[in-house]
Amino acid sequence: MTTPTGTGNAKQPAPNSGVKRGLPNIGLPEAEKMATKLWGIARLGKASTQAFAKQLGLSTSSGSWDTRLALMKGFQLIEKKDDQIGLTTLGQQLVNSSDPEQQKEARRAAVLHLKAYRELVTDFDGTPVPAVDVLASRLQYDYGKKEDFATAAANAFINSLQYAEMIDTSGVVRIQGDDKPGISELNDVPDEEESENDADIDRAFGDGGYLLETGPGEEPNNNPVMVEYESFPAAESHTESSIKLSVTLDLSKYRADEVIQILSSLGLTHRA
């Protein structure tokens, strides 16, 4: 077993915030199920987002709706304009069970369209699929996510590869699968669109939370982010007695940018 060099008191590297983006914690099988529901109401055209949301049993104002849309968009399965949503050509191929070979090829193409998945598949191509805990550790440190989110994301990634038949019978990752379909022309998503998709996934899957960024050799602060907020009567109020209100806010589930927005709304951004 390889042991780290240095003293026993050496600190381990801390997860960095936002090193990479666009990592979901649900994968391709779930995305295909949703695409199939959209096919049921839209076929080759488009349907209203409200109609699609009803099929999923969701509200268009819910966080679950946001995550589902971000996931399908990341896999390049949907097109959305205003209140209308429909399947892309790839999405239509994905749900077309009458052509199993094309469907298999579409699944692999969808995996490679999601930037985070494409980078991982490229790194693992031709090597044994990593264990969930090993992959989760990498995702935690590369993407700055909390441990439970990283574990769920690792499971989702491996399940997606299995579903797309990108792991052979010996447990080795194959970027093109055993039958090597012609998918080289499918990774042509513009960089700016891919960056937008990554940002959408980060916003939608924010429940996993980024760990706070730490400097070299520093331990991450995993304690809840607590903010003491005191409220006093306005200066122009002519009450005989003053009332002091103290509220403690737990902001540990929010990303750094969201914490700033919350504090700004409370008028606290000027306080140290």
C-alpha positions as CSV (number, residue, x, y, z in Angstrom):
1,M,0.0,0.0,0.0
2,T,1.3,3.5,-0.9
3,T,1.7,5.8,2.1
4,P,1.8,9.6,1.8
5,T,5.1,11.3,2.4
6,G,5.6,13.9,5.1
7,T,4.7,14.0,8.8
8,G,1.7,12.4,10.2
9,N,0.3,15.8,11.0
10,A,0.3,17.0,7.4
11,K,-3.2,18.2,6.4
12,Q,-5.0,16.6,3.5
13,P,-5.9,18.8,0.5
14,A,-9.3,20.4,1.0
15,P,-12.1,20.3,-1.6
16,N,-12.1,23.4,-3.8
17,S,-15.2,25.3,-4.6
18,G,-16.3,25.3,-8.2
19,V,-13.2,23.8,-9.8
20,K,-15.5,22.1,-12.4
21,R,-19.1,22.6,-13.1
22,G,-22.1,20.8,-14.4
23,L,-22.3,17.7,-12.2
24,P,-25.8,16.2,-11.6
25,N,-26.6,13.6,-8.9
26,I,-29.2,11.8,-11.1
27,G,-28.3,10.2,-14.4
28,L,-29.4,9.1,-17.9
29,P,-32.0,6.4,-16.9
30,E,-34.1,9.1,-15.2
31,A,-33.6,11.5,-18.0
32,E,-34.8,8.9,-20.5
33,K,-37.9,8.2,-18.5
34,M,-38.8,11.9,-18.5
35,A,-38.0,12.1,-22.3
36,T,-40.5,9.3,-22.8
37,K,-43.2,11.2,-21.0
38,L,-42.5,14.3,-23.1
39,W,-42.7,12.1,-26.3
40,G,-46.1,11.0,-25.1
41,I,-47.6,14.5,-25.2
42,A,-45.4,16.3,-27.8
43,R,-44.3,13.6,-30.3
44,L,-42.3,15.4,-33.0
45,G,-43.6,18.8,-32.0
46,K,-43.7,20.8,-28.8
47,A,-46.0,20.9,-25.8
48,S,-46.5,23.5,-23.1
49,T,-44.2,23.3,-20.1
50,Q,-47.3,23.1,-17.8
51,A,-48.5,20.0,-19.7
52,F,-45.1,18.4,-19.4
53,A,-44.8,19.2,-15.7
54,K,-48.2,17.7,-15.1
55,Q,-47.0,14.4,-16.7
56,L,-44.0,14.4,-14.3
57,G,-46.3,15.2,-11.3
58,L,-44.4,18.5,-10.7
59,S,-45.0,22.2,-10.5
60,T,-43.1,24.5,-12.9
61,S,-42.2,26.6,-9.8
62,S,-40.6,23.7,-7.9
63,G,-36.9,22.9,-7.5
64,S,-37.5,19.4,-8.8
65,W,-38.8,20.8,-12.1
66,D,-35.6,22.9,-12.4
67,T,-33.3,19.9,-11.8
68,R,-35.2,17.8,-14.4
69,L,-35.0,20.4,-17.1
70,A,-31.4,21.1,-16.4
71,L,-30.5,17.4,-16.6
72,M,-32.4,16.9,-19.9
73,K,-30.8,20.0,-21.3
74,G,-27.4,18.8,-20.3
75,F,-27.9,15.5,-22.1
76,Q,-29.1,17.5,-25.1
77,L,-32.6,15.8,-25.1
78,I,-34.8,18.9,-25.1
79,E,-35.4,22.2,-26.8
80,K,-37.3,24.9,-25.0
81,K,-38.5,28.2,-26.3
82,D,-40.7,30.4,-24.1
83,D,-43.5,28.2,-22.8
84,Q,-43.0,25.4,-25.3
85,I,-40.8,22.4,-24.9
86,G,-40.0,19.4,-27.2
87,L,-37.5,16.7,-27.9
88,T,-34.4,17.2,-29.9
89,T,-33.5,14.8,-32.7
90,L,-31.3,13.0,-30.2
91,G,-34.1,12.9,-27.7
92,Q,-36.5,11.4,-30.2
93,Q,-33.9,8.7,-31.1
94,L,-33.4,8.0,-27.4
95,V,-37.1,7.1,-26.8
96,N,-37.5,5.2,-30.1
97,S,-37.7,1.6,-28.9
98,S,-38.6,0.4,-32.3
99,D,-34.9,0.9,-33.4
100,P,-32.8,-0.7,-30.6
101,E,-29.5,0.0,-32.2
102,Q,-30.2,3.6,-32.8
103,Q,-31.5,3.9,-29.3
104,K,-28.3,2.4,-27.9
105,E,-26.2,4.8,-29.9
106,A,-28.4,7.7,-28.8
107,R,-27.8,6.8,-25.1
108,R,-24.1,6.8,-25.6
109,A,-24.2,10.1,-27.4
110,A,-26.3,11.6,-24.6
111,V,-23.7,10.6,-22.0
112,L,-20.9,12.2,-24.1
113,H,-22.9,15.4,-24.5
114,L,-22.9,16.1,-20.8
115,K,-19.5,17.8,-20.3
116,A,-18.8,16.3,-16.8
117,Y,-19.6,12.8,-18.0
118,R,-17.6,13.2,-21.2
119,E,-14.5,14.2,-19.3
120,L,-14.8,11.3,-16.9
121,V,-15.4,8.8,-19.7
122,T,-12.4,10.0,-21.6
123,D,-10.3,9.6,-18.5
124,F,-11.5,6.1,-17.7
125,D,-11.7,4.8,-21.3
126,G,-10.0,1.4,-21.5
127,T,-9.6,1.0,-17.8
128,P,-11.8,-0.7,-15.1
129,V,-14.7,1.3,-13.9
130,P,-13.8,2.8,-10.5
131,A,-15.5,1.8,-7.3
132,V,-18.2,4.2,-6.2
133,D,-16.4,5.4,-3.1
134,V,-13.2,6.1,-5.1
135,L,-15.0,8.0,-7.7
136,A,-17.0,9.9,-5.1
137,S,-13.8,11.1,-3.6
138,R,-12.6,12.4,-6.9
139,L,-15.9,14.2,-7.5
140,Q,-15.8,15.7,-4.1
141,Y,-12.4,17.2,-4.6
142,D,-12.7,18.1,-8.3
143,Y,-16.2,19.7,-8.1
144,G,-16.1,20.9,-4.5
145,K,-19.3,19.1,-3.5
146,K,-20.3,17.7,-0.2
147,E,-19.6,14.0,0.4
148,D,-23.2,12.8,0.2
149,F,-23.8,14.7,-3.1
150,A,-20.5,13.4,-4.5
151,T,-21.6,9.8,-3.6
152,A,-25.0,10.2,-5.3
153,A,-23.3,11.7,-8.4
154,A,-20.8,8.8,-8.6
155,N,-23.7,6.3,-8.5
156,A,-25.6,8.3,-11.1
157,F,-22.5,8.4,-13.4
158,I,-21.8,4.6,-13.2
159,N,-25.5,3.8,-13.6
160,S,-25.5,6.0,-16.7
161,L,-22.5,4.1,-18.2
162,Q,-24.1,0.8,-17.5
163,Y,-27.4,1.9,-19.0
164,A,-25.7,3.1,-22.2
165,E,-23.7,-0.1,-22.4
166,M,-20.4,1.7,-22.0
167,I,-19.0,-0.8,-19.6
168,D,-18.0,-4.2,-21.1
169,T,-18.5,-7.6,-19.5
170,S,-15.0,-7.4,-17.9
171,G,-15.9,-4.1,-16.2
172,V,-13.8,-1.9,-18.4
173,V,-15.1,1.5,-19.6
174,R,-15.6,1.7,-23.3
175,I,-16.2,5.2,-24.7
176,Q,-17.7,3.8,-27.9
177,G,-19.1,0.6,-26.4
178,D,-18.3,-3.0,-27.6
179,D,-19.8,-2.5,-31.1
180,K,-18.1,0.9,-31.5
181,P,-20.9,2.9,-33.1
182,G,-20.1,6.0,-35.2
183,I,-20.6,8.7,-32.6
184,S,-17.6,10.9,-33.4
185,E,-19.7,13.6,-35.0
186,L,-22.1,14.0,-32.0
187,N,-19.9,16.2,-29.7
188,D,-20.5,19.4,-31.5
189,V,-22.2,21.5,-28.8
190,P,-21.0,25.2,-29.0
191,D,-18.8,26.1,-26.0
192,E,-21.0,28.9,-24.9
193,E,-24.1,26.6,-24.9
194,E,-22.2,24.0,-23.0
195,S,-21.2,26.5,-20.4
196,E,-24.8,27.7,-20.0
197,N,-25.9,24.1,-19.5
198,D,-23.2,23.6,-16.8
199,A,-24.4,26.7,-15.0
200,D,-28.0,25.6,-15.2
201,I,-27.1,22.2,-13.7
202,D,-25.1,23.9,-10.9
203,R,-28.1,26.2,-10.0
204,A,-30.7,23.4,-10.2
205,F,-28.7,20.9,-8.2
206,G,-27.7,23.4,-5.6
207,D,-29.1,21.3,-2.8
208,G,-25.8,19.3,-2.8
209,G,-24.1,22.6,-2.0
210,Y,-20.5,23.6,-2.7
211,L,-18.1,23.4,0.1
212,L,-16.6,26.7,1.0
213,E,-13.3,27.4,-0.8
214,T,-10.2,26.9,1.2
215,G,-6.6,28.0,0.8
216,P,-3.6,25.7,0.4
217,G,-3.2,23.5,3.5
218,E,-6.5,24.8,5.2
219,E,-9.2,22.5,6.4
220,P,-12.7,23.1,5.0
221,N,-15.1,24.6,7.4
222,N,-18.0,22.1,7.5
223,N,-19.8,23.8,10.3
224,P,-23.2,25.4,9.6
225,V,-22.9,29.0,8.4
226,M,-24.7,30.9,11.1
227,V,-25.5,34.6,10.9
228,E,-26.7,36.7,13.9
229,Y,-29.2,39.3,12.7
230,E,-30.4,42.0,15.1
231,S,-33.3,44.4,14.3
232,F,-34.0,47.7,16.1
233,P,-36.8,50.2,15.9
234,A,-36.3,52.9,13.2
235,A,-34.6,56.1,14.4
236,E,-37.7,58.1,13.7
237,S,-39.9,55.9,15.8
238,H,-41.1,57.6,19.0
239,T,-41.8,54.6,21.1
240,E,-41.0,54.8,24.9
241,S,-39.2,51.4,24.9
242,S,-37.0,49.7,22.4
243,I,-37.3,46.1,21.3
244,K,-34.3,44.1,20.2
245,L,-34.9,41.2,17.9
246,S,-32.1,38.6,17.5
247,V,-32.5,35.9,14.8
248,T,-30.0,33.1,13.9
249,L,-30.0,32.0,10.3
250,D,-28.6,28.7,9.2
251,L,-27.2,29.2,5.7
252,S,-25.2,26.0,5.5
253,K,-27.3,24.6,2.6
254,Y,-26.6,27.6,0.3
255,R,-23.8,28.3,-2.1
256,A,-21.5,31.2,-1.4
257,D,-23.2,33.4,-4.1
258,E,-26.6,32.6,-2.6
259,V,-25.4,33.5,0.9
260,I,-24.3,36.9,-0.4
261,Q,-27.7,37.4,-2.0
262,I,-29.5,36.5,1.2
263,L,-27.3,38.8,3.3
264,S,-27.7,41.6,0.7
265,S,-31.5,41.3,1.0
266,L,-31.2,41.6,4.8
267,G,-28.9,44.6,4.4
268,L,-26.0,42.9,6.1
269,T,-23.4,42.9,3.4
270,H,-21.8,46.0,4.8
271,R,-21.1,44.2,8.2
272,A,-17.8,42.3,8.8
